Amino acid sequence: MDKQKKRGRYERIYKQLAELLVKTEDSQARMASIIAVLHNKMDYYFWTGYYFLKNDKLIVGLYQGPVACQELKKDVGVCWAGINQQKPIIVKDVESFPGHIACDSRSKSEIVIPLRDKENNIIGVLDVDSNEYNQFDEVDEQELTKILSLIYL
């Protein structure tokens, strides 16, 4: 998808979510709605979900797509890279990422966005996989970060 079309789709999703999420203050409900809308509106998304930091582990949370790894080995893979570097990580080809964790062999590219609470502490990550190579770029990074800000309005 070209960048202009992608940005336009994200802008429509943001508007839809902004209107929808004001109906509850519950962060879990907001996270679930974000995942559902993104997964069903972005055709290149294969797996869409969260991993949460719990007792120094990354544990799967709300998601849509095939069955996920329940717990990710500490300091290994794209999700932990997002946590440890405290920044979004875009991987064009997951096989080229050192220590990539293959929860599903159909995953080919990935983006991870750190998930922050109201106090700006990292509590986990949004993890999105595609079953095609080179699907994520700076537009995804910017727009997903903006969408995640809706969780704690």
N, C-alpha and C positions, 0 to 999 in steps of 0.2 A: 504494500500500500504506500503511495507516495506521501510525503510528509504533510502536505497541505490537507489532503483528504483525512489523514490520520488525526491531525490536530483538530480539524472540524468535528470528527466523530467524538474525540475526547471532550471537546467543549460542550457538545450536546449531552454527553453522559454526565459531565460535571453539573450542568444545569438540572438534569433530571434528578440526580442524587441530592443536590442542594435542596430541592423542593421536597423530596421524599424523606430525607433524614431529619428534618425538623419535627417530624411526628413523634419522635422518641428521643430521650436523652441517654438511653442505654447504649454504651459503646459496643457491646457485643452484637446488638441488633443492627447498629449502623455498619459494623464490619461485615456482617453477614450480607446485608443489602449491597454493599460495595462489591463484594466478591461475586454475588449473583449477577448483578448488572454488567460488570466488566466481562465476566466469563461468557455471558450470552450475547453481548454486543460487539465484542472484538473477535472477529473470525479466526485470527491467527493464534489466539490463546488456547493452549492445550490443557494446562493445569494452572489453577489460580487459587492462591491461598496464603495463609499466614503460618509462620513458625514463631512460637513464643519462647522467650527465655524463662525457664523455670528451674530453680536450683542449679544454675550454671549449665543447663542443658537446653538445647533447642528442640521443642516438642511441637508436633503438628497441631494446628488449631483448625478453625473454619476453613473449608476449601471446597472447590468444585473441580471435577475431573476424575481421572483414574485414582485408584488407591495410592496413598502416599507413604513415604517412609515416616514412621511414627516418631522416631528420634534421630537426630543427625549427630554423627560423631563430632566431638568437640574440636573446634579449630580446623575443620576440614570442609571443603566445598564452598560453593558460591554464597550460600546463606550466612555461613560463619564469616566469610570475607566481608560481607556487608556489615555485620556486627562489629568485627574487629577493626575495620577501617573506618567505620562510622560514616559510610557514604554509599550511594547507589553503585551497583555493579552491573554492567552490561556484558553479556557473554554471547558472542556471535556464533560460536561453535563449542558446545559444552565438552566435547571430547578433547579440545585443546586447553581446557582449564585444569591446572594441576589440582589433583585431589577431588575432582568433580564426583559427586555422589549420584549414581544413576538409580533413582527410585523407579523410573520407567525408561526403558531403552529407547522409546519413541521420542523422547525429549531431545531436541537438537540445539535450541538456543534458549537463553534465560535472562531475566532481569530481576534484580533484588533491590528493594527499597527499604531502608531502615524504618521501622515503625516506632514512633515516639509517643509517650503519654503527655498529659497536660503540662507536666513539669519539664518537658523536653528530654526525658530520659529514654534511651532506647530500650524497648520492651520486647522486641522481636523484629520480624521482617515481613514484608509483602513479597511473595515469590511468585513469579509468573513464568511458565515454560511454554515454548512453542514446539510443535513437531516439525518445524521447518527451520533451516539455518537463517541467520542474519535478519531476524524479525524485529529486534528491539534497537532503539536509538535514543538520541537525546530528547526527542519529542515524547516518547514513552516515559522517560525519566522525569521530565518536567511535569507532565500532565498527571502521572500517577502520584507524584509527590503532592501536587495540588489537591488531588482527590482525597488522599489520606488525611489532609488537614481538616476535612469535613467530619472526621470521627469525633473530635473533641471541640466542637464549636462552643 
